[in-house]
Amino acid sequence: MSAYLWLFSGLIVMILCGNLLVSGSVQIARHLKISTLVVGLTIVAYVTSSPEIFISVRAALDGSPDIALGNVIGSNIANIGCVLAIVVLVYPISIRNRAIGFDVMMMFLVTFLLLFFGYNGTIGFFEGACLLIILIFYTIWSVVKSRKNTVSVETVKPTIKPLIAILMILSAVGGLYFAAEWFVTGAREVALQWGVSERVIGISVVAVGTSMPELMTSLIAAFKKEADLSVGNIIGSNFFNIAGVLGITTVVRPLKIADHTLFMTDMAWLFGISIALLLFMIPLSKGKITRWEGVWLFLLFAVYMIVLYK
């Protein structure tokens, strides 16, 4: 019973802190006058991925590389097949900014690099450093381009002072640190109780749990008709999960892939559902991801979960 209590407590705190983190980050973004799309792709996406950072790093330090890696791959699959699918089912998303195509390509780039780096069975310091360099350059490029493009800059004024927003972010980060530790503790105990591998727990329970901030943020953004923020949050989170979360984790401690076949299988599912999203978004001039496309994404995710536990 204690294992489920750890999981539930960690999840609740992560959701609460994730919301606090998003609110503070959006306010900072408004002070910096960054476009909505860039806010979704960078600031909001990165902060909603904070639980993945703490969980993956903590799992790696605790000697559970399968949870650390499974958390990232599973979160990316869940972000598209579960989070985005649910958002689209509730409120179909219109894609107004065609520039998002470049960001989708960046998401595919780091996904391919994960496959390439992990093919030899170990993702080490050098690979992690390369991912972090890509993350830094991509973030700087996105922000600079947004600030130069005066047409796309939002005019929404901040409602909270910068100092208060920063305090909100710091408080949320502190809460996420402890919540991640609770969640990993619970996940490892559940893995033993269920008699399944840490990989399965990491790629399902932990991954879906840490995707809750993305779900809530994207739903709120969709209801507020901020489609760029909603879609950008998903794409940006998937990019950051690999470039940022795995980058930081493997710099701290290299990850050894226990089962090469299972890793390749999980990556095949990740590429498959990512390609499905890309096909649904093309042509960008169509301007909408429909409910039926959301149904297909969710069905793909459901089939993956069934195969995972079979």
JOGIKA-V549158 format. One line per field, one symbol per residue. phi: phi as a letter, one per 20 degrees, with the letter a starting at -180 (. if undefined). burial: + if it has 24 or more other ideal C-beta (glycine too) atoms within 12 Angstrom, else -. A space follows every 50 residues. Layout:
# JOGIKA-V549158
phi->???
burial->???
This chain:
# JOGIKA-V549158
phi->.fffffffffffffffffffffgffffffffeldffffgffdgfffffeg gffffffffffemcffffffffffffffgefdffffgfffbgdeeedfff gffffffffffffffffefenbddffffffffffffffffffffffffef feffdfefdcfgffffffffffffffffffffffgfffffgfffmdffff ffecffffffefgffffffffffemdfgfffgffffffffgefeffgfff ffbgddefcfffffffffffffffffffffeeffffmbdeffffffffff ffffffffef
burial->--+--++-+++++++++++++++++++++++--+++++++++++++++++ ++++++++++-+-++++++++++++++++++++++++++-+++-+++-++ --++-++++++-+++-++----++--++-+++-++--++--++-++---- -+-+----------+--++--++-+++++++++++++++++-----++++ ++++++++++++++++++++++---+++++++++++++++++++++++++ +++++-+----++--++-++++++-+++-++--+----+---++-+++-+ +--++--+--
